[in-house]
Amino acid sequence: MSFKIAQISDCHLFADKQQIGYQGINPYLSLQSILRDIALNCPDLVVASGDISADESQSSYKHFSRLWRDSQISAPLLVIPGNHDHLAYLDNVLNASAGWPVSRSAGQFWQVHGLNTKSNGSGGALSMMQLDYISEQVTATPHHHHLFVVHHHPYACGGWMDNHAWDNSDEFLARVREHKQIKAVIYGHIHHASELQKGHSLYMSAPSTCWQWANSDSFAATDEAPGYRLISLADNGHLDSNIIRI
C-alpha cells in the first residue's frame, strides 16, 4: 500500500485575478490548471507549502478557496504559511489550522507535520516550541515514518534565493539528524524542483504553481512550466516522487 501526496507551493495569487507576473503567467489560471491535474491523480492528501498569496490580500485567499472547491479534489488540504502570507487571512479563509505546527496521519505508518518558518521579512525562522515539537512527535510514535513540511529551504541552494534564507535552519537540521524516522523534508520558497539526500532524510523542493526562479547568482526567472510534486509513501518507509508540469 502507498499513500499519495500532491505538493503545491508558491501560488502567489493576487487580489486581481487578471494580474500577470513573471514569464507572462497569470498565477490564478496556472493554479487552476494544476489543481485540475491534481484531481486526475486522486491524491490522499494535498500539501500547500507556503506563499498562497503574493500581496497578502484577503481576496487572494478567497481566490484559492474558490479554486480548491471548483477542483473537486476529495483529499484533505494541509496548508503552511510562507513569507508572503498573511497569517490571519490564511487561517480564517482557508481554515488552515488554529496555528502551527500541525500533524496529519498519512496511512497507517506515516505522519506528516507542517511547520511555520515565517519570520520578519523574507527570511525564515523556527520557534523553539516547534523545534521541540519535532523531537516530541517522533519520540511519541517511534515506529512511524515522518515527513516534515516547511516553506523555507533548509540547505543553501547556491543561488540568489540564499539571500532569503532560514536563519536557524542548522537547529532544524540537527533535530532531523537525531531521528532516523524522519524520512523526508519537503519545502518551497526557491521556486524550482530539487532533491538532496542527507543521511537518512531526503530533502525535496517543489516548483512554483506559477513562475520559476533560476538558481543563479542574481535574480532571474526561467521558462520552465508551472508544476507540482507528486509523492508516494510506502508502508516500509520508502518514498518515490516525480515532478508534473502543465
N, C-alpha and C positions, 0 to 999 in steps of 0.2 A: 504494500500500500504506500502511496505517497500523498503528500499534502501540497497543493499548488498555490503559490503566492504570486500575484502580479504587483510589481513595484512601479509606481509612478512618482515623478519628482519634478520640482521646479516648474510648476504650471504657469506662474507669473501672469495671472489673469488681471485685467484692468477693469475699472468701473465701466468703461466704454467697450462694449463687446466688439465694436468695429475696429478698434485700435490695432495697428500693426507694429511689430517690433523689429528686431534684427532678422536678417535673412528673408525679409518680406513676409514673415509668418505672422498670422493672426493667432495668438495663443488660445483664444476661445474656440476657434474652429479646429485647431490641431488637437486640443484636448478632447473635443467632441469625437473626432475620428479615432483617437486612441482608445477612448472608453468603449466605443462600438466594437473595436477589435478585441479588447479585453473580454467583452461579453461573450464573444465567439469561443474563447479559450476556457470558459467556465472555471475560473479560479475559486479556491475555497476561502481566500482572503485577499483583499486589496490593501496595500500599504501605500500611503502618500507621505513621502519623506521630506516634507517641508517646502516652503515658498509656494503655497497655493496662490497667494496674491503677489502682484507686482507693485501695488500702490497703497496697500493697507486699507483699502476701501471696503466698507461693509458690502457694497454691491458685488465686489469680486467674489466674495464667499457665497453670496446668493447665486451668482452665475454657476459656481462649481456645484452647489447643491442641486440646481436645476439640471445641469448636465448629468450628474450622477443619477438622478431619478429617471431621466429620459433614457439612459443607457440600459436600464432594467437589469443591471448586474445584480445577481441574487446574493453574492458574497457580502459579508460584513466589511466595513471600512475602518482601518486604523490610520489615524492622522497624527503626525507630529508637526511642531512648528519649525519654520526656518527663520533666517534673519530678517526676511522681508515681511513676515507675518505679523498681524495684529492679534494678540492672544485672545482678547475678549471676543472679537468677531469670529475668530476661528472656532472657539469653543461654543459660542451661543448659536451661530448659524448652522454649523455642521455637527453640533452635539459631539464634538471630538472626544472630550472627557472632562472630568472636573479638574483636570490638571495632569501633569506628567511626573513620574513615569506611569506607564500603563502596560498591562500584560494581557495576552490572549493565548489560549490553548490552540495549538496547531496540530490537530490529530491527537493520538494517544501518547506520543513520545516526544513532542516538541513544545516549547514555549517561545512565543515571540514577544519581545519587550520594546516599547517605544520610549525613547528618552527625549528630553528637551535641552538642546545645546544653544538655544537662542540667548544672546547676551546683548550688551550695548554695542551699537554699530553693526558692522557686517561680520565681525569675528564671532567665535563661539566659546562657550564655557559650560562646564557641567558642575552642578552644585554637589557639595559633599553628601547631601542626602541621597542624590541619585547615584553617586559613586558607591555608597554603602548598599543601596538597593541592589546593585549588580551582584555583589557577593551574597547578600541575603537571599535573593531569588534562586541562585544556583545552589547554594547550600541547602535550601529548603526542599529542592527537588533534584537531588544529586544524580538520579537515574534518567533524567530527561536531557534532551539536547536543547540548546538555547541559541536563539538568533536575536541580535540586538539591532534596532533601527535608530539611526541618528541622522541629523542633517549635515553637519559639517564633516569634512574629510579628516579621519583620524591620523593618517600618514600624509606627509607632504606629497603633492602631486608633481612637483618640479616645474610648475608653470606660474603664471601671474596670479592665479587664484590662491597661491600660498600667502599672498598679502592679506587675505581674508580668512585666516586660519583659525583653528580651535586652540585657544590659549593653554588649556590644561589637558590636552589630548594625551600627554605622557602618563598622566594619572589614570585615565581611562584604559589605555593600552596595558598598563601594569595590572589592572584588575582582570582584564581579559586573559592575560598570560597566566594568571593564577588558576584559571578554571578551564580544564580541558573540555568540559561540557559545552563551552561556548564555541560553536562550530562556525558561526558566520556573523559578520557585521555588515549591514548594508546602509548606504547613505546616498545623498545627492550633492547639491551645492556647487559642484565643479562642472556641471552641465556636459559631462561626457562619460562614457562607459569605461570601466576599468576593473581589473581583478588582480588581487595581490594576496598570495598565500604567505602567512606569517605564523610559523609554528602550527598549532592545531586549528587556527582560525583562518577563514577566507574572508577577505575584505573586498567588497564589491560596490562600485558606484553605478548609478543608473543614468541614462541620458535624460535630458530635459524633454518634457512633452511639447516644448516649443523650440527655442533656439539653442544651438550647441556651441560651447566655447572651445577654442583651440588651446591646447596645453603648451602655450608659447610664453616667451619672456614678457611680452606686453599684450594688452587686451586685443583679442581677435575672435571673431566668430568663424565657424566652418560651414560648409554646405551640406553637412550630414543631416539626414532627415530626423524629425522628432521620433521619439520611441519610448519604450518601457522595457523593464526586465521581467522575465518570467522565471520563477524559481520552483523547483520540485524538491520537497523534503522527504527523504526516505526514512522508514522506521529505524534503520540501523545507524542513523546519523549522517549518512551521505547526502549530498545535495548536488543537483545539476541546475544550470541556468543558461538562458540564452537571451540575447537582445533582439527585440522585434521593433522594426521601424515602419513608419507608414508613409 
